[in-house]
Amino acid sequence: MSNIVYIGPAESHPDVTEFPASEVISPRQVLVVSSGAFAVAGADQEGMVYFALENILGEVTEDYQVDETVQGARPQSGEYYEMALAAGQTIAKDDALTTDASGNLVALGAGENVIAYADEAVTTTGSAGSIRVYVK
């Protein structure tokens, strides 16, 4: 697991937007903007999403608290990120991923809204993990 969310490409910089957190947000979660604040994305989230970057005032494992300013990257084609993967997932390289109700990535399954694609094979069992993804 990397200690940063945005992986690359190195010559690019993510398109970052800042909003206050409407709830506790963990780096690597998928976010939406709701009423002028970032909120965790819902299940099979559609529309514009953002990826929560690491808390610049702390560590990548440190959550953003309510009303704290969150940096969210708007994913663009060709970018790679290290994102949160829900528990109980068996993901193969290049699998399409969507969101669960907690803003974590899961296999697309019966969902319709692809958020990103797996850049590695990962299996999570009893607890959530992380996965390197790319945006197509």
C-alpha positions as YAML, in Angstrom:
chain: A
units: angstrom
residues:
- id: 1
  name: MET
  ca: [0.00, 0.00, 0.00]
- id: 2
  name: SER
  ca: [1.39, 3.37, -0.97]
- id: 3
  name: ASN
  ca: [1.54, 6.31, 1.42]
- id: 4
  name: ILE
  ca: [-0.13, 8.60, -1.14]
- id: 5
  name: VAL
  ca: [-3.43, 8.47, -3.01]
- id: 6
  name: TYR
  ca: [-2.47, 9.95, -6.39]
- id: 7
  name: ILE
  ca: [0.11, 7.70, -8.06]
- id: 8
  name: GLY
  ca: [0.62, 9.21, -11.47]
- id: 9
  name: PRO
  ca: [1.55, 9.86, -14.15]
- id: 10
  name: ALA
  ca: [4.34, 11.93, -12.63]
- id: 11
  name: GLU
  ca: [4.24, 14.61, -15.33]
- id: 12
  name: SER
  ca: [0.55, 15.31, -14.56]
- id: 13
  name: HIS
  ca: [-1.10, 16.84, -11.54]
- id: 14
  name: PRO
  ca: [-4.58, 15.88, -10.36]
- id: 15
  name: ASP
  ca: [-7.39, 18.41, -10.71]
- id: 16
  name: VAL
  ca: [-7.97, 19.16, -7.01]
- id: 17
  name: THR
  ca: [-11.07, 20.76, -5.49]
- id: 18
  name: GLU
  ca: [-11.52, 21.67, -1.84]
- id: 19
  name: PHE
  ca: [-14.73, 21.54, 0.19]
- id: 20
  name: PRO
  ca: [-15.45, 21.06, 3.90]
- id: 21
  name: ALA
  ca: [-16.26, 17.52, 5.05]
- id: 22
  name: SER
  ca: [-19.95, 16.98, 5.81]
- id: 23
  name: GLU
  ca: [-19.02, 13.77, 7.66]
- id: 24
  name: VAL
  ca: [-15.84, 11.90, 8.66]
- id: 25
  name: ILE
  ca: [-14.00, 11.08, 5.41]
- id: 26
  name: SER
  ca: [-11.05, 8.76, 4.96]
- id: 27
  name: PRO
  ca: [-8.39, 9.34, 2.33]
- id: 28
  name: ARG
  ca: [-8.91, 6.95, -0.63]
- id: 29
  name: GLN
  ca: [-12.72, 7.09, -0.42]
- id: 30
  name: VAL
  ca: [-14.90, 8.15, -3.35]
- id: 31
  name: LEU
  ca: [-16.72, 11.43, -2.72]
- id: 32
  name: VAL
  ca: [-19.53, 13.56, -4.09]
- id: 33
  name: VAL
  ca: [-20.36, 17.22, -3.54]
- id: 34
  name: SER
  ca: [-23.60, 17.72, -1.65]
- id: 35
  name: SER
  ca: [-24.87, 21.11, -0.42]
- id: 36
  name: GLY
  ca: [-21.43, 22.70, -0.84]
- id: 37
  name: ALA
  ca: [-19.52, 20.02, 1.07]
- id: 38
  name: PHE
  ca: [-17.85, 16.68, 0.36]
- id: 39
  name: ALA
  ca: [-19.79, 13.56, 1.35]
- id: 40
  name: VAL
  ca: [-18.98, 9.88, 0.95]
- id: 41
  name: ALA
  ca: [-20.35, 8.47, -2.32]
- id: 42
  name: GLY
  ca: [-23.32, 6.13, -2.22]
- id: 43
  name: ALA
  ca: [-23.76, 2.68, -3.72]
- id: 44
  name: ASP
  ca: [-23.16, 2.52, -7.50]
- id: 45
  name: GLN
  ca: [-22.63, 6.29, -7.48]
- id: 46
  name: GLU
  ca: [-23.40, 8.06, -10.72]
- id: 47
  name: GLY
  ca: [-22.37, 11.51, -11.90]
- id: 48
  name: MET
  ca: [-19.31, 13.53, -10.90]
- id: 49
  name: VAL
  ca: [-17.14, 11.90, -8.26]
- id: 50
  name: TYR
  ca: [-13.91, 12.87, -6.51]
- id: 51
  name: PHE
  ca: [-11.20, 10.80, -4.82]
- id: 52
  name: ALA
  ca: [-10.27, 11.88, -1.28]
- id: 53
  name: LEU
  ca: [-6.56, 12.69, -1.21]
- id: 54
  name: GLU
  ca: [-4.36, 12.29, 1.85]
- id: 55
  name: ASN
  ca: [-4.85, 14.77, 4.67]
- id: 56
  name: ILE
  ca: [-1.99, 17.23, 4.17]
- id: 57
  name: LEU
  ca: [-2.06, 18.03, 7.88]
- id: 58
  name: GLY
  ca: [-1.62, 14.38, 8.82]
- id: 59
  name: GLU
  ca: [-0.95, 10.96, 7.36]
- id: 60
  name: VAL
  ca: [-2.68, 9.03, 4.59]
- id: 61
  name: THR
  ca: [-4.32, 6.97, 7.34]
- id: 62
  name: GLU
  ca: [-5.66, 10.06, 9.14]
- id: 63
  name: ASP
  ca: [-9.34, 10.84, 8.55]
- id: 64
  name: TYR
  ca: [-10.75, 14.26, 7.78]
- id: 65
  name: GLN
  ca: [-13.10, 15.39, 10.53]
- id: 66
  name: VAL
  ca: [-16.44, 17.16, 10.01]
- id: 67
  name: ASP
  ca: [-15.93, 20.71, 8.64]
- id: 68
  name: GLU
  ca: [-12.22, 20.08, 7.96]
- id: 69
  name: THR
  ca: [-11.16, 21.07, 4.44]
- id: 70
  name: VAL
  ca: [-10.88, 18.00, 2.21]
- id: 71
  name: GLN
  ca: [-8.84, 17.86, -0.97]
- id: 72
  name: GLY
  ca: [-10.66, 15.82, -3.59]
- id: 73
  name: ALA
  ca: [-9.15, 14.90, -6.95]
- id: 74
  name: ARG
  ca: [-11.47, 14.79, -9.95]
- id: 75
  name: PRO
  ca: [-10.28, 11.61, -11.69]
- id: 76
  name: GLN
  ca: [-9.25, 12.00, -15.32]
- id: 77
  name: SER
  ca: [-8.40, 9.51, -18.04]
- id: 78
  name: GLY
  ca: [-4.90, 8.06, -17.74]
- id: 79
  name: GLU
  ca: [-4.47, 8.70, -14.00]
- id: 80
  name: TYR
  ca: [-3.64, 6.08, -11.36]
- id: 81
  name: TYR
  ca: [-4.73, 6.17, -7.72]
- id: 82
  name: GLU
  ca: [-4.51, 4.01, -4.59]
- id: 83
  name: MET
  ca: [-8.11, 3.70, -3.40]
- id: 84
  name: ALA
  ca: [-10.12, 2.03, -0.62]
- id: 85
  name: LEU
  ca: [-11.48, -1.43, -1.46]
- id: 86
  name: ALA
  ca: [-14.39, -2.86, 0.52]
- id: 87
  name: ALA
  ca: [-14.06, -6.11, 2.50]
- id: 88
  name: GLY
  ca: [-15.04, -9.38, 0.86]
- id: 89
  name: GLN
  ca: [-13.84, -8.52, -2.64]
- id: 90
  name: THR
  ca: [-11.96, -10.67, -5.16]
- id: 91
  name: ILE
  ca: [-10.80, -8.34, -7.91]
- id: 92
  name: ALA
  ca: [-8.83, -9.26, -11.04]
- id: 93
  name: LYS
  ca: [-6.63, -6.87, -12.99]
- id: 94
  name: ASP
  ca: [-8.73, -4.68, -15.33]
- id: 95
  name: ASP
  ca: [-12.03, -5.41, -13.51]
- id: 96
  name: ALA
  ca: [-14.53, -2.54, -13.57]
- id: 97
  name: LEU
  ca: [-15.20, -1.04, -10.13]
- id: 98
  name: THR
  ca: [-18.06, 0.98, -8.66]
- id: 99
  name: THR
  ca: [-18.85, 2.18, -5.11]
- id: 100
  name: ASP
  ca: [-20.55, 0.61, -2.13]
- id: 101
  name: ALA
  ca: [-22.71, 2.63, 0.28]
- id: 102
  name: SER
  ca: [-19.57, 3.68, 2.21]
- id: 103
  name: GLY
  ca: [-17.61, 5.26, -0.65]
- id: 104
  name: ASN
  ca: [-15.30, 2.25, -1.02]
- id: 105
  name: LEU
  ca: [-14.72, 0.50, -4.33]
- id: 106
  name: VAL
  ca: [-16.33, -2.86, -5.10]
- id: 107
  name: ALA
  ca: [-16.65, -5.10, -8.16]
- id: 108
  name: LEU
  ca: [-19.16, -3.66, -10.64]
- id: 109
  name: GLY
  ca: [-21.36, -6.78, -10.47]
- id: 110
  name: ALA
  ca: [-24.95, -5.70, -11.15]
- id: 111
  name: GLY
  ca: [-24.01, -2.01, -10.89]
- id: 112
  name: GLU
  ca: [-24.03, 0.37, -13.83]
- id: 113
  name: ASN
  ca: [-21.61, 3.16, -12.95]
- id: 114
  name: VAL
  ca: [-17.92, 2.42, -13.47]
- id: 115
  name: ILE
  ca: [-15.73, 4.62, -11.28]
- id: 116
  name: ALA
  ca: [-12.32, 3.11, -12.16]
- id: 117
  name: TYR
  ca: [-10.59, -0.10, -13.25]
- id: 118
  name: ALA
  ca: [-8.33, -2.38, -11.20]
- id: 119
  name: ASP
  ca: [-4.64, -2.09, -12.04]
- id: 120
  name: GLU
  ca: [-3.84, -5.13, -9.90]
- id: 121
  name: ALA
  ca: [-5.48, -8.28, -8.58]
- id: 122
  name: VAL
  ca: [-6.54, -7.95, -4.93]
- id: 123
  name: THR
  ca: [-8.59, -10.06, -2.51]
- id: 124
  name: THR
  ca: [-9.95, -8.61, 0.73]
- id: 125
  name: THR
  ca: [-11.42, -10.88, 3.37]
- id: 126
  name: GLY
  ca: [-12.64, -9.72, 6.80]
- id: 127
  name: SER
  ca: [-11.49, -6.12, 6.48]
- id: 128
  name: ALA
  ca: [-11.25, -3.41, 3.86]
- id: 129
  name: GLY
  ca: [-8.01, -2.90, 1.97]
- id: 130
  name: SER
  ca: [-6.67, -0.77, -0.85]
- id: 131
  name: ILE
  ca: [-6.26, -1.21, -4.56]
- id: 132
  name: ARG
  ca: [-4.31, 0.54, -7.30]
- id: 133
  name: VAL
  ca: [-6.76, 1.72, -9.97]
- id: 134
  name: TYR
  ca: [-6.68, 3.58, -13.27]
- id: 135
  name: VAL
  ca: [-9.22, 5.86, -14.85]
- id: 136
  name: LYS
  ca: [-10.18, 5.13, -18.44]
...
